[in-house]
Structures are given as C-alpha cells and as structure tokens.
Amino acid sequence: MLEKTLKAIEPFTSKAEKNSRFCIGCGEPATKLVKYSTEGAIIVEKYCDRCAKAIEDGSAN
C-alpha cells in the first residue's frame, strides 16, 4: 500500500463542485479538496468541513 502524505486542504472554488460531490468520510456534501502526495502522484479526495478538520488535526500525529 502506498503511503500518503497530507499536502493541502483547500475549499471548493465553484458552486458546481459544491453541489455535485459527497464526503468520502461520512457521505455529507463535500466542501473541501484534500490533497495528498505519494510516490510521484497527487491524490485528491473530497471531504466535508468536519471530516477535513479531523484529517488536519490528526496530520500532526
């Protein structure tokens, strides 16, 4: 399994993104793009504010 390193957490930039995406953590509407770097690639996942905050708070561990 590839190791992911948190790179950035960014808000969606368009209304279309907000209306068409769901959080992969809980299924609520997603509002953030969470970017990870791994072995020469960037992985982008979509999360709601609450789940993105949990990822951000846990990234220091």
MDTraj code that builds the backbone (N, CA, C; nanometers):
import mdtraj as md
import numpy as np

residues = "MET LEU GLU LYS THR LEU LYS ALA ILE GLU PRO PHE THR SER LYS ALA GLU LYS ASN SER ARG PHE CYS ILE GLY CYS GLY GLU PRO ALA THR LYS LEU VAL LYS TYR SER THR GLU GLY ALA ILE ILE VAL GLU LYS TYR CYS ASP ARG CYS ALA LYS ALA ILE GLU ASP GLY SER ALA ASN".split()
xyz = np.array([
    [0.0841, -0.1179, 0.0000],
    [0.0000, 0.0000, 0.0000],
    [0.0886, 0.1242, 0.0000],
    [0.0511, 0.2232, -0.0787],
    [0.1272, 0.3472, -0.0861],
    [0.1043, 0.4336, 0.0376],
    [0.2087, 0.4990, 0.0826],
    [0.1969, 0.5904, 0.1949],
    [0.1578, 0.7275, 0.1428],
    [0.0506, 0.7858, 0.2009],
    [0.0041, 0.9180, 0.1614],
    [0.0547, 1.0207, 0.2622],
    [0.0982, 1.1363, 0.2119],
    [0.1402, 1.2475, 0.2964],
    [0.0494, 1.3653, 0.2670],
    [-0.0145, 1.4217, 0.3704],
    [-0.1036, 1.5350, 0.3520],
    [-0.0272, 1.6507, 0.2908],
    [-0.0789, 1.7028, 0.1814],
    [-0.0155, 1.8135, 0.1116],
    [-0.0921, 1.9430, 0.1344],
    [-0.2252, 1.9428, 0.1192],
    [-0.3052, 2.0643, 0.1336],
    [-0.4515, 2.0302, 0.1539],
    [-0.5227, 2.1221, 0.2196],
    [-0.6678, 2.1159, 0.2306],
    [-0.7182, 2.2484, 0.1770],
    [-0.8024, 2.2420, 0.0725],
    [-0.8488, 2.3629, 0.0053],
    [-1.0005, 2.3596, -0.0091],
    [-1.0658, 2.4761, -0.0025],
    [-1.2108, 2.4792, -0.0272],
    [-1.2389, 2.4606, -0.1757],
    [-1.3595, 2.4109, -0.2067],
    [-1.4016, 2.4065, -0.3464],
    [-1.4072, 2.5495, -0.3981],
    [-1.3835, 2.5676, -0.5249],
    [-1.3801, 2.7019, -0.5817],
    [-1.5043, 2.7377, -0.6612],
    [-1.5891, 2.6415, -0.6932],
    [-1.7081, 2.6733, -0.7712],
    [-1.8325, 2.6119, -0.7088],
    [-1.9466, 2.6726, -0.7350],
    [-2.0735, 2.6225, -0.6829],
    [-2.1038, 2.4840, -0.7394],
    [-2.0664, 2.4588, -0.8647],
    [-2.0909, 2.3284, -0.9268],
    [-2.0186, 2.2183, -0.8497],
    [-1.8950, 2.2452, -0.8032],
    [-1.8219, 2.1460, -0.7243],
    [-1.8956, 2.1160, -0.5951],
    [-1.9451, 2.2186, -0.5282],
    [-2.0129, 2.2003, -0.4002],
    [-2.1408, 2.1186, -0.4148],
    [-2.2111, 2.1357, -0.5257],
    [-2.3395, 2.0688, -0.5437],
    [-2.3274, 1.9257, -0.5954],
    [-2.2119, 1.8858, -0.6417],
    [-2.2021, 1.7559, -0.7068],
    [-2.1075, 1.6578, -0.6384],
    [-2.0635, 1.6848, -0.5191],
    [-1.9656, 1.5988, -0.4531],
    [-2.0113, 1.5622, -0.3120],
    [-1.9680, 1.4432, -0.2694],
    [-2.0008, 1.3974, -0.1347],
    [-1.8738, 1.3570, -0.0613],
    [-1.8739, 1.3774, 0.0680],
    [-1.7610, 1.3452, 0.1545],
    [-1.7377, 1.1939, 0.1535],
    [-1.6134, 1.1524, 0.1306],
    [-1.5850, 1.0089, 0.1329],
    [-1.5759, 0.9557, 0.2754],
    [-1.5738, 1.0465, 0.3744],
    [-1.5687, 1.0042, 0.5137],
    [-1.7052, 0.9735, 0.5722],
    [-1.8060, 1.0579, 0.5384],
    [-1.9365, 1.0414, 0.6021],
    [-2.0551, 1.0489, 0.5070],
    [-2.0346, 1.0894, 0.3818],
    [-2.1439, 1.0952, 0.2849],
    [-2.2174, 1.2272, 0.2786],
    [-2.1857, 1.3200, 0.3680],
    [-2.2460, 1.4530, 0.3637],
    [-2.1919, 1.5290, 0.2424],
    [-2.2551, 1.6414, 0.2037],
    [-2.2000, 1.7205, 0.0926],
    [-2.0560, 1.7636, 0.1230],
    [-1.9689, 1.7457, 0.0274],
    [-1.8273, 1.7808, 0.0458],
    [-1.8055, 1.9287, 0.0190],
    [-1.7110, 1.9872, 0.0913],
    [-1.6776, 2.1286, 0.0757],
    [-1.5283, 2.1508, 0.0596],
    [-1.4485, 2.0475, 0.0820],
    [-1.3023, 2.0618, 0.0793],
    [-1.2391, 1.9574, -0.0123],
    [-1.1315, 1.9991, -0.0769],
    [-1.0465, 1.9074, -0.1514],
    [-0.9243, 1.8817, -0.0646],
    [-0.8979, 1.7570, -0.0326],
    [-0.7816, 1.7206, 0.0470],
    [-0.6821, 1.6545, -0.0477],
    [-0.5633, 1.7129, -0.0544],
    [-0.4612, 1.6637, -0.1465],
    [-0.3498, 1.5953, -0.0689],
    [-0.3145, 1.4776, -0.1177],
    [-0.2050, 1.4004, -0.0610],
    [-0.0998, 1.3808, -0.1693],
    [0.0260, 1.3721, -0.1294],
    [0.1305, 1.3355, -0.2253],
    [0.1762, 1.1942, -0.1924],
    [0.2094, 1.1194, -0.2973],
    [0.2566, 0.9842, -0.2811],
    [0.3352, 0.9407, -0.4038],
    [0.4525, 0.8959, -0.3862],
    [0.5371, 0.8388, -0.4909],
    [0.5159, 0.8991, -0.6296],
    [0.5326, 1.0305, -0.6420],
    [0.5251, 1.0967, -0.7712],
    [0.3858, 1.1298, -0.8200],
    [0.2841, 1.1138, -0.7371],
    [0.1466, 1.1436, -0.7771],
    [0.0782, 1.2267, -0.6690],
    [-0.0271, 1.2958, -0.7092],
    [-0.1111, 1.3692, -0.6145],
    [-0.2473, 1.3002, -0.6124],
    [-0.2958, 1.2684, -0.4936],
    [-0.4278, 1.2079, -0.4752],
    [-0.5193, 1.3167, -0.4213],
    [-0.6362, 1.3358, -0.4839],
    [-0.7326, 1.4358, -0.4396],
    [-0.8572, 1.3627, -0.3912],
    [-0.8962, 1.3905, -0.2664],
    [-1.0156, 1.3317, -0.2087],
    [-1.1066, 1.4442, -0.1631],
    [-1.2369, 1.4176, -0.1570],
    [-1.3343, 1.5202, -0.1206],
    [-1.3928, 1.4903, 0.0170],
    [-1.3972, 1.5933, 0.1026],
    [-1.4468, 1.5790, 0.2389],
    [-1.5346, 1.6973, 0.2779],
    [-1.6199, 1.6770, 0.3776],
    [-1.6961, 1.7871, 0.4371],
    [-1.6031, 1.8614, 0.5340],
    [-1.6476, 1.9763, 0.5837],
    [-1.5653, 2.0555, 0.6760],
    [-1.5244, 1.9759, 0.7991],
    [-1.6193, 1.9011, 0.8570],
    [-1.5924, 1.8262, 0.9808],
    [-1.4866, 1.7178, 0.9597],
    [-1.5006, 1.6396, 0.8540],
    [-1.4043, 1.5321, 0.8279],
    [-1.2674, 1.5896, 0.7870],
    [-1.2676, 1.7001, 0.7101],
    [-1.1408, 1.7635, 0.6720],
    [-1.0689, 1.8169, 0.7952],
    [-1.1445, 1.8711, 0.8907],
    [-1.0850, 1.9212, 1.0149],
    [-1.0222, 1.8067, 1.0927],
    [-1.0904, 1.6928, 1.0980],
    [-1.0372, 1.5761, 1.1686],
    [-0.9065, 1.5292, 1.1031],
    [-0.9011, 1.5312, 0.9705],
    [-0.7781, 1.4932, 0.8993],
    [-0.6681, 1.5924, 0.9315],
    [-0.7001, 1.7211, 0.9270],
    [-0.5999, 1.8251, 0.9545],
    [-0.5474, 1.8141, 1.0983],
    [-0.6375, 1.7934, 1.1926],
    [-0.5961, 1.7807, 1.3339],
    [-0.5126, 1.6550, 1.3563],
    [-0.5426, 1.5483, 1.2844],
    [-0.4707, 1.4230, 1.3001],
    [-0.3404, 1.4166, 1.2221],
    [-0.3176, 1.5123, 1.1323],
    [-0.1990, 1.5071, 1.0477],
    [-0.0709, 1.5347, 1.1247],
    [-0.0806, 1.5945, 1.2414],
    [0.0391, 1.6247, 1.3203],
    [0.0897, 1.5007, 1.3931],
    [0.0079, 1.3943, 1.3989],
    [0.0479, 1.2721, 1.4708],
    [0.1473, 1.1920, 1.3927],
])
top = md.Topology()
chain = top.add_chain()
for i, resn in enumerate(residues, 1):
    res = top.add_residue(resn, chain, resSeq=i)
    for name in ("N", "CA", "C"):
        top.add_atom(name, md.element.get_by_symbol(name[0]), res)
traj = md.Trajectory(xyz[None], top)
